[in-house]
């Protein structure tokens, strides 16, 4: 089944495309003023430039999402009675979610720059995309003029973020993305999943239509946003300390084992050669048959925790089906100046720590925040007993602790004749802000802002 063209016109483009031709983006977290008419006028001004999924755009455009308070200010009741999920209603910053997501101690919402329940509400998330930085800057100036005119407050922003093939630690990013079945995009090496996993109004992997907001749910989704600061020098300094004679080659080996891929993207479960281009784009593999003992990709590695594929249970077929029900669609981008302009790891290691903020604007789409995003973060990434492990969480982004105090985690690397264990792993990724947003279809945007 293909999604009808009129539905694609109504779906915001970011749900279908990564906007690879629009490599520069500004992220604005906005607070609408008390004057509802001014807020409405502002939203009406930007809505014509919201990109649709009819085709992959090459011209500048916006993506628009609403926080709970933004919908309420537009006159919409946000409750389970009106079809909204409990996670969206309650928000990311609750005692329960702080515990399961690892948002405590150094990640506590007390340290967030935006999005906590103590800070000003984020009514609207607006992302501005452009093909180059000059075009993006021009659009930013016009947008900020409109904000001033309509009394819309910029609570927080990350400006001129960029899409690169690698993230700040130096590893290829954006691999192993599911493809929405029927959206007209080739799947290649990636899994095709039913559209209802990511878009309201269609069957999901349970072959059921997901519960969605009444009147405005169709062709929309929930957007999860977490601004994650990456401590690049902390990462590579720690790994160098775990090697003899601070060997760069061995540090890269340890990092690849923690990630589950070599820096250029080849999965460690398929090859022990970091430069083997045969496997750089390989994505159709399982852990159960190829790497049951974790000798290639350790059981606690980042990619194995975030997508266990066929290794969750002893039955690989059932495991694959289970894993498919917990996938998310990522659309994140790096922010901040890279420590090395080329993302070369040896250059990063040699560089001085410039103390600049850099990291990832992690964004993902899902129609069930609890079953998808929160499940992955809690049950897989932050689970101390994942796949038979003990007191060990995701070494890249996991948090080990009791919901109040965090402890340094360890990481086991199965090797022959003896396994290797590294311990006292510090935090490499810090939470700086986040929230849950409703990402409506384009027609629903009009219904939201014209609510009377």
Secondary structure, 3 states (H helix, E strand, C coil): CCCCHHHHHHCEHHHCCCCCCCCEEEEEEEECCCCHHHHHHHHHHHHCCECECCCCCCCCEEEEEECHHHHHHCCCCCCHHHCCCHHHHHCCCCHHHHHHHCCCHHHCHHHCCECCCCCCCCCEEEEEEECCHHHHHHHHHHHHHHHHHCCCEEEEEEEEEECCCECCCCCECCCCCCEECCCCCCCCCCCEECHHHCCCCCECCCCCECCCCCCCCCCCEEEEEEEEEECHHHHHHHHHHCCHHHCHHHHHHHHHHHHCECCCCCECCCCCCCCCHHHCCCCCCCCCCCCCCCCCCCCCCHHHHHCCCCCCCCCHHHHHHHHHCCCCEECCEEECCCCCCCCCHHHHHHCCCCCCCCEEEEEEEECCCHHHHHHHHHHHHCCCCHHHCCCCCCCCCCCEECCCCEECEEEEECCCCCCEEEEEECCCEEEEEEEEEEECCHHHHHHHHCCC
